[in-house]
Amino acid sequence: MTGTDAHAARSPLHRLGRNLRNPFALAYLALCAALLLWAIVVNIPDDSDGAMAAVIPLMATAPASLVLLALPGGAAVLIVAVVLGALVNASVIGWCARALTRGNRPDATR
């Protein structure tokens, strides 16, 4: 490997991508997408501000989504909070799954 290839293998974006490609992380992202889609579909006919279906995807993507929910806005902030919270949590899930399946072998990218 050249110096550039070695640096690219160790970059944070490469590690993030590898964590998000883990099957457990992908399953979590699919679940979060389904929950968000369900909450949007349930809230479309409801014009009141008291619809509670959005709580389910928020709790599934907590704690990152709850931090972002404090931003001013409306439905767009809710969607962004759930999406970013799901990506953060999926990255942690992928990292944990990779670390647990690695065993005593050292990480090749370090």
A tleap script that builds the chain and sets N, CA, C and O, in Angstrom:
source leaprc.protein.ff14SB
mol = sequence {
  NMET THR GLY THR ASP ALA HIE ALA ALA ARG
  SER PRO LEU HIE ARG LEU GLY ARG ASN LEU
  ARG ASN PRO PHE ALA LEU ALA TYR LEU ALA
  LEU CYS ALA ALA LEU LEU LEU TRP ALA ILE
  VAL VAL ASN ILE PRO ASP ASP SER ASP GLY
  ALA MET ALA ALA VAL ILE PRO LEU MET ALA
  THR ALA PRO ALA SER LEU VAL LEU LEU ALA
  LEU PRO GLY GLY ALA ALA VAL LEU ILE VAL
  ALA VAL VAL LEU GLY ALA LEU VAL ASN ALA
  SER VAL ILE GLY TRP CYS ALA ARG ALA LEU
  THR ARG GLY ASN ARG PRO ASP ALA THR CARG
}
set mol.1.N position { 0.833 -1.176 0.000 }
set mol.1.CA position { 0.000 0.000 0.000 }
set mol.1.C position { 0.874 1.235 0.000 }
set mol.1.O position { 1.901 1.274 0.677 }
set mol.2.N position { 0.478 2.230 -0.746 }
set mol.2.CA position { 1.213 3.481 -0.732 }
set mol.2.C position { 0.792 4.294 0.471 }
set mol.2.O position { -0.145 3.925 1.179 }
set mol.3.N position { 1.476 5.397 0.707 }
set mol.3.CA position { 1.144 6.232 1.860 }
set mol.3.C position { -0.267 6.789 1.782 }
set mol.3.O position { -0.943 6.919 2.803 }
set mol.4.N position { -0.713 7.117 0.580 }
set mol.4.CA position { -2.058 7.654 0.412 }
set mol.4.C position { -3.115 6.597 0.704 }
set mol.4.O position { -4.128 6.897 1.336 }
set mol.5.N position { -2.893 5.366 0.255 }
set mol.5.CA position { -3.845 4.284 0.513 }
set mol.5.C position { -3.921 3.959 1.994 }
set mol.5.O position { -5.002 3.696 2.521 }
set mol.6.N position { -2.782 3.977 2.666 }
set mol.6.CA position { -2.772 3.672 4.093 }
set mol.6.C position { -3.524 4.747 4.867 }
set mol.6.O position { -4.238 4.451 5.825 }
set mol.7.N position { -3.359 5.998 4.443 }
set mol.7.CA position { -4.069 7.079 5.130 }
set mol.7.C position { -5.571 6.992 4.870 }
set mol.7.O position { -6.370 7.252 5.770 }
set mol.8.N position { -5.958 6.631 3.655 }
set mol.8.CA position { -7.384 6.521 3.327 }
set mol.8.C position { -8.045 5.392 4.104 }
set mol.8.O position { -9.213 5.496 4.478 }
set mol.9.N position { -7.302 4.304 4.351 }
set mol.9.CA position { -7.862 3.185 5.103 }
set mol.9.C position { -8.081 3.559 6.557 }
set mol.9.O position { -8.919 2.964 7.235 }
set mol.10.N position { -7.343 4.527 7.033 }
set mol.10.CA position { -7.459 4.931 8.434 }
set mol.10.C position { -8.325 6.162 8.628 }
set mol.10.O position { -8.519 6.591 9.766 }
set mol.11.N position { -8.844 6.736 7.580 }
set mol.11.CA position { -9.609 7.970 7.701 }
set mol.11.C position { -10.915 7.713 8.452 }
set mol.11.O position { -11.470 6.616 8.388 }
set mol.12.N position { -11.394 8.718 9.155 }
set mol.12.CA position { -12.662 8.563 9.888 }
set mol.12.C position { -13.850 8.249 8.982 }
set mol.12.O position { -14.746 7.503 9.376 }
set mol.13.N position { -13.865 8.807 7.777 }
set mol.13.CA position { -14.975 8.518 6.863 }
set mol.13.C position { -14.964 7.063 6.415 }
set mol.13.O position { -16.020 6.456 6.238 }
set mol.14.N position { -13.772 6.501 6.232 }
set mol.14.CA position { -13.679 5.091 5.853 }
set mol.14.C position { -14.197 4.206 6.988 }
set mol.14.O position { -14.946 3.259 6.752 }
set mol.15.N position { -13.801 4.516 8.195 }
set mol.15.CA position { -14.271 3.733 9.348 }
set mol.15.C position { -15.774 3.894 9.543 }
set mol.15.O position { -16.472 2.929 9.854 }
set mol.16.N position { -16.268 5.110 9.359 }
set mol.16.CA position { -17.708 5.333 9.488 }
set mol.16.C position { -18.475 4.522 8.449 }
set mol.16.O position { -19.491 3.902 8.761 }
set mol.17.N position { -17.984 4.532 7.219 }
set mol.17.CA position { -18.632 3.752 6.166 }
set mol.17.C position { -18.606 2.265 6.450 }
set mol.17.O position { -19.583 1.561 6.195 }
set mol.18.N position { -17.483 1.781 6.981 }
set mol.18.CA position { -17.391 0.363 7.307 }
set mol.18.C position { -18.326 0.007 8.464 }
set mol.18.O position { -18.908 -1.078 8.479 }
set mol.19.N position { -18.473 0.911 9.427 }
set mol.19.CA position { -19.402 0.662 10.532 }
set mol.19.C position { -20.849 0.643 10.048 }
set mol.19.O position { -21.650 -0.164 10.520 }
set mol.20.N position { -21.183 1.518 9.118 }
set mol.20.CA position { -22.560 1.586 8.632 }
set mol.20.C position { -22.907 0.450 7.678 }
set mol.20.O position { -24.088 0.186 7.451 }
set mol.21.N position { -21.915 -0.225 7.117 }
set mol.21.CA position { -22.175 -1.372 6.230 }
set mol.21.C position { -22.341 -2.679 6.993 }
set mol.21.O position { -22.599 -3.718 6.385 }
set mol.22.N position { -22.200 -2.646 8.294 }
set mol.22.CA position { -22.388 -3.841 9.111 }
set mol.22.C position { -23.851 -4.278 9.020 }
set mol.22.O position { -24.738 -3.424 9.012 }
set mol.23.N position { -24.127 -5.586 8.950 }
set mol.23.CA position { -25.522 -6.050 8.837 }
set mol.23.C position { -26.413 -5.610 9.999 }
set mol.23.O position { -27.592 -5.318 9.798 }
set mol.24.N position { -25.864 -5.561 11.204 }
set mol.24.CA position { -26.666 -5.114 12.353 }
set mol.24.C position { -27.006 -3.631 12.237 }
set mol.24.O position { -28.122 -3.223 12.558 }
set mol.25.N position { -26.051 -2.827 11.781 }
set mol.25.CA position { -26.293 -1.400 11.595 }
set mol.25.C position { -27.309 -1.173 10.474 }
set mol.25.O position { -28.179 -0.310 10.588 }
set mol.26.N position { -27.197 -1.946 9.398 }
set mol.26.CA position { -28.152 -1.810 8.296 }
set mol.26.C position { -29.566 -2.211 8.724 }
set mol.26.O position { -30.540 -1.583 8.309 }
set mol.27.N position { -29.677 -3.240 9.541 }
set mol.27.CA position { -30.994 -3.649 10.043 }
set mol.27.C position { -31.590 -2.554 10.935 }
set mol.27.O position { -32.786 -2.272 10.867 }
set mol.28.N position { -30.751 -1.947 11.763 }
set mol.28.CA position { -31.219 -0.854 12.616 }
set mol.28.C position { -31.676 0.339 11.768 }
set mol.28.O position { -32.713 0.939 12.049 }
set mol.29.N position { -30.904 0.680 10.737 }
set mol.29.CA position { -31.293 1.791 9.866 }
set mol.29.C position { -32.607 1.495 9.148 }
set mol.29.O position { -33.436 2.391 8.988 }
set mol.30.N position { -32.806 0.256 8.717 }
set mol.30.CA position { -34.064 -0.115 8.059 }
set mol.30.C position { -35.237 0.007 9.030 }
set mol.30.O position { -36.307 0.484 8.654 }
set mol.31.N position { -35.039 -0.418 10.265 }
set mol.31.CA position { -36.095 -0.300 11.275 }
set mol.31.C position { -36.434 1.158 11.535 }
set mol.31.O position { -37.609 1.517 11.614 }
set mol.32.N position { -35.425 1.994 11.667 }
set mol.32.CA position { -35.662 3.419 11.915 }
set mol.32.C position { -36.358 4.078 10.732 }
set mol.32.O position { -37.229 4.927 10.922 }
set mol.33.N position { -35.982 3.696 9.510 }
set mol.33.CA position { -36.647 4.250 8.328 }
set mol.33.C position { -38.115 3.833 8.289 }
set mol.33.O position { -38.983 4.638 7.949 }
set mol.34.N position { -38.391 2.585 8.635 }
set mol.34.CA position { -39.779 2.113 8.654 }
set mol.34.C position { -40.585 2.844 9.723 }
set mol.34.O position { -41.737 3.209 9.485 }
set mol.35.N position { -39.998 3.061 10.889 }
set mol.35.CA position { -40.705 3.787 11.950 }
set mol.35.C position { -40.963 5.237 11.566 }
set mol.35.O position { -42.037 5.771 11.846 }
set mol.36.N position { -39.996 5.873 10.931 }
set mol.36.CA position { -40.187 7.260 10.504 }
set mol.36.C position { -41.258 7.351 9.421 }
set mol.36.O position { -42.099 8.250 9.454 }
set mol.37.N position { -41.234 6.440 8.477 }
set mol.37.CA position { -42.254 6.422 7.428 }
set mol.37.C position { -43.640 6.187 8.023 }
set mol.37.O position { -44.611 6.827 7.618 }
set mol.38.N position { -43.728 5.279 8.975 }
set mol.38.CA position { -45.011 5.016 9.638 }
set mol.38.C position { -45.516 6.264 10.356 }
set mol.38.O position { -46.698 6.594 10.263 }
set mol.39.N position { -44.637 6.959 11.068 }
set mol.39.CA position { -45.048 8.161 11.798 }
set mol.39.C position { -45.511 9.254 10.843 }
set mol.39.O position { -46.460 9.979 11.143 }
set mol.40.N position { -44.854 9.378 9.706 }
set mol.40.CA position { -45.263 10.389 8.732 }
set mol.40.C position { -46.624 10.043 8.138 }
set mol.40.O position { -47.480 10.916 7.995 }
set mol.41.N position { -46.827 8.776 7.793 }
set mol.41.CA position { -48.095 8.359 7.196 }
set mol.41.C position { -49.243 8.510 8.195 }
set mol.41.O position { -50.342 8.912 7.813 }
set mol.42.N position { -49.008 8.201 9.439 }
set mol.42.CA position { -50.054 8.315 10.455 }
set mol.42.C position { -50.398 9.774 10.722 }
set mol.42.O position { -51.555 10.089 10.999 }
set mol.43.N position { -49.421 10.668 10.646 }
set mol.43.CA position { -49.663 12.071 10.966 }
set mol.43.C position { -50.173 12.897 9.793 }
set mol.43.O position { -50.588 14.037 9.999 }
set mol.44.N position { -50.160 12.371 8.575 }
set mol.44.CA position { -50.613 13.150 7.417 }
set mol.44.C position { -52.082 13.559 7.543 }
set mol.44.O position { -52.383 14.741 7.372 }
set mol.45.N position { -53.007 12.648 7.831 }
set mol.45.CA position { -54.403 13.094 7.911 }
set mol.45.C position { -54.719 13.879 9.184 }
set mol.45.O position { -55.766 14.524 9.253 }
set mol.46.N position { -53.860 13.844 10.174 }
set mol.46.CA position { -54.118 14.498 11.448 }
set mol.46.C position { -53.564 15.920 11.413 }
set mol.46.O position { -52.349 16.107 11.340 }
set mol.47.N position { -54.434 16.916 11.463 }
set mol.47.CA position { -54.005 18.305 11.406 }
set mol.47.C position { -53.678 18.883 12.775 }
set mol.47.O position { -53.160 19.997 12.858 }
set mol.48.N position { -53.963 18.171 13.830 }
set mol.48.CA position { -53.690 18.701 15.161 }
set mol.48.C position { -52.206 18.585 15.486 }
set mol.48.O position { -51.487 17.754 14.930 }
set mol.49.N position { -51.776 19.434 16.392 }
set mol.49.CA position { -50.370 19.408 16.804 }
set mol.49.C position { -50.104 18.367 17.876 }
set mol.49.O position { -48.960 18.201 18.300 }
set mol.50.N position { -51.119 17.670 18.319 }
set mol.50.CA position { -50.967 16.726 19.414 }
set mol.50.C position { -50.717 15.292 18.992 }
set mol.50.O position { -50.804 14.395 19.831 }
set mol.51.N position { -50.412 15.038 17.732 }
set mol.51.CA position { -50.167 13.670 17.280 }
set mol.51.C position { -48.908 13.130 17.935 }
set mol.51.O position { -47.866 13.786 17.920 }
set mol.52.N position { -49.000 11.937 18.510 }
set mol.52.CA position { -47.896 11.374 19.283 }
set mol.52.C position { -47.151 10.263 18.549 }
set mol.52.O position { -46.281 9.623 19.139 }
set mol.53.N position { -47.463 10.020 17.293 }
set mol.53.CA position { -46.796 8.942 16.567 }
set mol.53.C position { -45.318 9.224 16.357 }
set mol.53.O position { -44.536 8.288 16.193 }
set mol.54.N position { -44.915 10.484 16.356 }
set mol.54.CA position { -43.509 10.840 16.143 }
set mol.54.C position { -42.636 10.478 17.329 }
set mol.54.O position { -41.410 10.474 17.215 }
set mol.55.N position { -43.242 10.177 18.454 }
set mol.55.CA position { -42.459 9.822 19.643 }
set mol.55.C position { -41.745 8.485 19.447 }
set mol.55.O position { -40.638 8.299 19.952 }
set mol.56.N position { -42.356 7.568 18.732 }
set mol.56.CA position { -41.765 6.237 18.537 }
set mol.56.C position { -40.430 6.313 17.802 }
set mol.56.O position { -39.450 5.766 18.309 }
set mol.57.N position { -40.331 6.964 16.628 }
set mol.57.CA position { -39.011 7.041 15.994 }
set mol.57.C position { -38.013 7.874 16.789 }
set mol.57.O position { -36.810 7.618 16.728 }
set mol.58.N position { -38.494 8.862 17.530 }
set mol.58.CA position { -37.575 9.642 18.362 }
set mol.58.C position { -36.958 8.789 19.459 }
set mol.58.O position { -35.760 8.886 19.728 }
set mol.59.N position { -37.769 7.961 20.087 }
set mol.59.CA position { -37.235 7.101 21.153 }
set mol.59.C position { -36.335 6.003 20.585 }
set mol.59.O position { -35.399 5.563 21.253 }
set mol.60.N position { -36.610 5.566 19.371 }
set mol.60.CA position { -35.773 4.531 18.751 }
set mol.60.C position { -34.406 5.071 18.379 }
set mol.60.O position { -33.451 4.304 18.260 }
set mol.61.N position { -34.295 6.386 18.192 }
set mol.61.CA position { -33.028 6.985 17.793 }
set mol.61.C position { -32.425 7.860 18.883 }
set mol.61.O position { -31.488 8.613 18.618 }
set mol.62.N position { -32.940 7.775 20.092 }
set mol.62.CA position { -32.397 8.550 21.211 }
set mol.62.C position { -31.007 8.042 21.544 }
set mol.62.O position { -30.753 6.868 21.275 }
set mol.63.N position { -30.127 8.774 22.075 }
set mol.63.CA position { -30.187 10.126 22.615 }
set mol.63.C position { -29.861 11.217 21.605 }
set mol.63.O position { -30.181 12.379 21.854 }
set mol.64.N position { -29.241 10.894 20.480 }
set mol.64.CA position { -28.828 11.933 19.535 }
set mol.64.C position { -30.025 12.691 18.970 }
set mol.64.O position { -29.949 13.904 18.777 }
set mol.65.N position { -31.115 12.004 18.706 }
set mol.65.CA position { -32.281 12.682 18.135 }
set mol.65.C position { -32.900 13.654 19.134 }
set mol.65.O position { -33.435 14.687 18.733 }
set mol.66.N position { -32.836 13.345 20.403 }
set mol.66.CA position { -33.412 14.237 21.406 }
set mol.66.C position { -32.607 15.523 21.538 }
set mol.66.O position { -33.173 16.580 21.816 }
set mol.67.N position { -31.308 15.448 21.345 }
set mol.67.CA position { -30.476 16.646 21.388 }
set mol.67.C position { -30.810 17.552 20.210 }
set mol.67.O position { -30.927 18.767 20.370 }
set mol.68.N position { -30.965 16.966 19.032 }
set mol.68.CA position { -31.270 17.754 17.836 }
set mol.68.C position { -32.701 18.267 17.827 }
set mol.68.O position { -32.999 19.244 17.140 }
set mol.69.N position { -33.577 17.639 18.563 }
set mol.69.CA position { -34.975 18.058 18.587 }
set mol.69.C position { -35.137 19.419 19.249 }
set mol.69.O position { -36.161 20.075 19.056 }
set mol.70.N position { -34.161 19.854 20.015 }
set mol.70.CA position { -34.241 21.144 20.684 }
set mol.70.C position { -34.118 22.320 19.715 }
set mol.70.O position { -34.385 23.460 20.093 }
set mol.71.N position { -33.718 22.055 18.473 }
set mol.71.CA position { -33.613 23.115 17.474 }
set mol.71.C position { -35.007 23.614 17.092 }
set mol.71.O position { -35.963 22.838 17.070 }
set mol.72.N position { -35.123 24.914 16.791 }
set mol.72.CA position { -36.439 25.421 16.382 }
set mol.72.C position { -36.807 24.921 14.995 }
set mol.72.O position { -35.942 24.710 14.144 }
set mol.73.N position { -38.066 24.741 14.786 }
set mol.73.CA position { -38.544 24.265 13.486 }
set mol.73.C position { -39.820 23.475 13.667 }
set mol.73.O position { -40.531 23.628 14.660 }
set mol.74.N position { -40.094 22.645 12.713 }
set mol.74.CA position { -41.311 21.852 12.778 }
set mol.74.C position { -41.042 20.422 12.401 }
set mol.74.O position { -40.190 19.750 12.981 }
set mol.75.N position { -41.785 19.973 11.418 }
set mol.75.CA position { -41.656 18.583 10.980 }
set mol.75.C position { -40.296 18.311 10.349 }
set mol.75.O position { -39.779 17.199 10.451 }
set mol.76.N position { -39.720 19.304 9.707 }
set mol.76.CA position { -38.410 19.103 9.070 }
set mol.76.C position { -37.336 18.820 10.113 }
set mol.76.O position { -36.468 17.974 9.899 }
set mol.77.N position { -37.390 19.516 11.227 }
set mol.77.CA position { -36.410 19.283 12.294 }
set mol.77.C position { -36.605 17.893 12.893 }
set mol.77.O position { -35.630 17.229 13.246 }
set mol.78.N position { -37.834 17.455 13.008 }
set mol.78.CA position { -38.113 16.118 13.512 }
set mol.78.C position { -37.501 15.058 12.594 }
set mol.78.O position { -36.882 14.105 13.069 }
set mol.79.N position { -37.671 15.220 11.304 }
set mol.79.CA position { -37.126 14.248 10.349 }
set mol.79.C position { -35.603 14.265 10.381 }
set mol.79.O position { -34.975 13.205 10.384 }
set mol.80.N position { -35.000 15.451 10.405 }
set mol.80.CA position { -33.538 15.556 10.458 }
set mol.80.C position { -33.011 14.950 11.753 }
set mol.80.O position { -31.993 14.259 11.742 }
set mol.81.N position { -33.692 15.201 12.868 }
set mol.81.CA position { -33.264 14.652 14.151 }
set mol.81.C position { -33.297 13.129 14.142 }
set mol.81.O position { -32.375 12.488 14.646 }
set mol.82.N position { -34.345 12.547 13.577 }
set mol.82.CA position { -34.454 11.087 13.531 }
set mol.82.C position { -33.396 10.500 12.590 }
set mol.82.O position { -32.782 9.482 12.910 }
set mol.83.N position { -33.183 11.127 11.446 }
set mol.83.CA position { -32.204 10.609 10.480 }
set mol.83.C position { -30.794 10.675 11.054 }
set mol.83.O position { -30.061 9.688 10.998 }
set mol.84.N position { -30.407 11.818 11.602 }
set mol.84.CA position { -29.058 11.931 12.166 }
set mol.84.C position { -28.881 11.058 13.406 }
set mol.84.O position { -27.817 10.473 13.609 }
set mol.85.N position { -29.914 10.971 14.231 }
set mol.85.CA position { -29.843 10.088 15.394 }
set mol.85.C position { -29.685 8.629 14.990 }
set mol.85.O position { -28.940 7.880 15.623 }
set mol.86.N position { -30.386 8.228 13.938 }
set mol.86.CA position { -30.265 6.847 13.448 }
set mol.86.C position { -28.875 6.586 12.896 }
set mol.86.O position { -28.323 5.507 13.113 }
set mol.87.N position { -28.297 7.546 12.187 }
set mol.87.CA position { -26.947 7.364 11.651 }
set mol.87.C position { -25.900 7.264 12.761 }
set mol.87.O position { -24.982 6.448 12.682 }
set mol.88.N position { -26.040 8.089 13.786 }
set mol.88.CA position { -25.103 8.033 14.917 }
set mol.88.C position { -25.216 6.692 15.623 }
set mol.88.O position { -24.204 6.045 15.895 }
set mol.89.N position { -26.426 6.274 15.918 }
set mol.89.CA position { -26.615 5.008 16.629 }
set mol.89.C position { -26.195 3.810 15.776 }
set mol.89.O position { -25.625 2.852 16.298 }
set mol.90.N position { -26.468 3.853 14.476 }
set mol.90.CA position { -26.059 2.755 13.595 }
set mol.90.C position { -24.541 2.659 13.520 }
set mol.90.O position { -23.988 1.562 13.448 }
set mol.91.N position { -23.873 3.795 13.536 }
set mol.91.CA position { -22.412 3.776 13.534 }
set mol.91.C position { -21.876 3.133 14.808 }
set mol.91.O position { -20.922 2.357 14.756 }
set mol.92.N position { -22.474 3.445 15.935 }
set mol.92.CA position { -22.054 2.833 17.205 }
set mol.92.C position { -22.355 1.335 17.196 }
set mol.92.O position { -21.538 0.538 17.657 }
set mol.93.N position { -23.507 0.952 16.681 }
set mol.93.CA position { -23.856 -0.471 16.598 }
set mol.93.C position { -22.869 -1.207 15.705 }
set mol.93.O position { -22.405 -2.291 16.059 }
set mol.94.N position { -22.543 -0.635 14.557 }
set mol.94.CA position { -21.580 -1.258 13.655 }
set mol.94.C position { -20.205 -1.376 14.268 }
set mol.94.O position { -19.536 -2.395 14.101 }
set mol.95.N position { -19.772 -0.343 14.980 }
set mol.95.CA position { -18.467 -0.377 15.645 }
set mol.95.C position { -18.442 -1.461 16.720 }
set mol.95.O position { -17.475 -2.217 16.816 }
set mol.96.N position { -19.492 -1.540 17.523 }
set mol.96.CA position { -19.555 -2.559 18.580 }
set mol.96.C position { -19.589 -3.968 17.982 }
set mol.96.O position { -18.897 -4.861 18.471 }
set mol.97.N position { -20.370 -4.171 16.948 }
set mol.97.CA position { -20.455 -5.491 16.329 }
set mol.97.C position { -19.112 -5.893 15.733 }
set mol.97.O position { -18.703 -7.049 15.836 }
set mol.98.N position { -18.427 -4.940 15.111 }
set mol.98.CA position { -17.119 -5.240 14.536 }
set mol.98.C position { -16.102 -5.557 15.631 }
set mol.98.O position { -15.283 -6.464 15.481 }
set mol.99.N position { -16.158 -4.810 16.725 }
set mol.99.CA position { -15.223 -5.051 17.835 }
set mol.99.C position { -15.492 -6.403 18.503 }
set mol.99.O position { -14.555 -7.094 18.902 }
set mol.100.N position { -16.745 -6.774 18.624 }
set mol.100.CA position { -17.076 -8.047 19.267 }
set mol.100.C position { -16.754 -9.238 18.382 }
set mol.100.O position { -16.365 -10.291 18.888 }
set mol.101.N position { -16.907 -9.096 17.071 }
set mol.101.CA position { -16.607 -10.214 16.182 }
set mol.101.C position { -15.127 -10.317 15.867 }
set mol.101.O position { -14.667 -11.349 15.377 }
set mol.102.N position { -14.382 -9.267 16.140 }
set mol.102.CA position { -12.951 -9.276 15.878 }
set mol.102.C position { -12.214 -10.187 16.852 }
set mol.102.O position { -11.197 -10.776 16.487 }
set mol.103.N position { -12.701 -10.315 18.070 }
set mol.103.CA position { -12.055 -11.172 19.067 }
set mol.103.C position { -10.743 -10.581 19.540 }
set mol.103.O position { -10.665 -9.382 19.808 }
set mol.104.N position { -9.714 -11.401 19.647 }
set mol.104.CA position { -8.413 -10.940 20.118 }
set mol.104.C position { -7.528 -10.427 18.991 }
set mol.104.O position { -6.414 -9.970 19.246 }
set mol.105.N position { -7.996 -10.493 17.763 }
set mol.105.CA position { -7.212 -9.995 16.643 }
set mol.105.C position { -7.174 -8.485 16.667 }
set mol.105.O position { -8.197 -7.863 16.955 }
set mol.106.N position { -6.037 -7.862 16.377 }
set mol.106.CA position { -5.985 -6.412 16.337 }
set mol.106.C position { -6.715 -5.863 15.114 }
set mol.106.O position { -6.887 -6.559 14.113 }
set mol.107.N position { -7.136 -4.614 15.209 }
set mol.107.CA position { -7.819 -3.955 14.095 }
set mol.107.C position { -6.806 -3.691 12.995 }
set mol.107.O position { -5.762 -3.089 13.248 }
set mol.108.N position { -7.095 -4.129 11.792 }
set mol.108.CA position { -6.165 -3.994 10.675 }
set mol.108.C position { -6.013 -2.563 10.200 }
set mol.108.O position { -5.016 -2.233 9.559 }
set mol.109.N position { -6.977 -1.704 10.500 }
set mol.109.CA position { -6.923 -0.329 10.005 }
set mol.109.C position { -6.206 0.612 10.965 }
set mol.109.O position { -6.077 1.797 10.659 }
set mol.110.N position { -5.754 0.149 12.068 }
set mol.110.CA position { -5.039 1.036 13.015 }
set mol.110.C position { -3.582 0.989 12.795 }
set mol.110.O position { -2.830 1.667 13.496 }
savepdb mol mol.pdb
quit
